[in-house]
């Protein structure tokens, strides 16, 4: 088993349901209308679940959808229980579009944290100020490592990974989705190929997974794509060589796969595999980044932290395929690692160790020269294993 896999975080699905602290939007006069809202929900709950029935009797569906999108977010789970048509609408991409038009979309930071002993982990979500914090219900399924995460249509996806069941480990093809509006997990269609320690990314509203290790521990060259409109995984053209311990990201409608190792190279690979969804073909670049411990994409730039030098940010500009190094202003040990988060167009660096002089850093790529770095009050409740930004 590769050292890259041994470094992967472990997800522990709790047996006991975690408490979830509700959040509330400061929308006046929502509080005064709560009684009226409950009465309306009880009234509409008597509407048939017939998919052909109107969303709200007496109103055109487009008007009714806009009305539902204006309801304060804490009431979404109750709305989803009213009828099947309401629930399907809340789970749809159209719901996000309507909320976006209404100016109600917010950025949420989903963070997988682990306790000080490195045993118990949990997903928590924070708002853009790091203040409204709540715990997610435990994800179904078995303990995992080497999994992938992605954000798709306002939802958090946890993909595949390595599971240990009754003392026996194996690659998984399971995919779970967390619906933030309904505060619930559901299982999606399984991938065609079970894998772990692979690259994954969302590109043009679809999720791609590439490479990794398979059921027998063999390295993989296969790749596949998930289309939320059909709910199915489809195999796409494979890589020319197997690749594992790599990561994926999206630039200008294309999938970039870099880092890790491949069967055609000795040591870590600097080659970049680029997939064009329109042409459904792969091409290759030779200017990648190796042994990446954290990565994030902001606009047309990729930010990486390499294992060999975690005191510098490696920044890739997709417009000219160039790299530049930016020093990380932190005192203390040079071996302190970081995990990345993204909020409001800025990069957050969560330190992996609690030592003096180590705190959450914020990097603003649009700030004036010399003022890109500052400290941030945003920090997870425990050590950050991975982080995903979701707009919902």
Secondary structure, DSSP 4 states (H G I P E B T S, - for coil): --HHHHTS-EE---SSPPP--------TTTTTTHHHHHHHHHHHTTS---TTS-SSTTS-HHHHHHHHHHS-GGGHHHHHTT-HHHHHHHHSHHHHHHHHHTT---EEEEEEEE-TTS--EEEEEE-TTS-SEEEPPPPSS--EES-EEEEETTEEEEEEEEEEETTEEEEEEEEEEEETTTTEEEE-PPPSS-BBS-EEEEETTEEEEE--B-TTS-B---EEEEETTTTEEEEEPPPSS-EES-EEEEETTEEEEESSEETTSSSB---EEEEETTTTEEEEES----SEEEEEEETTEEEEEETTEEEEEEEEETTTTEEEEEE----S-TT--EEEEEETTEEEEEESS--TT---EEE-TTSPTT-SEEE-S---SSEEEEEEEEE-
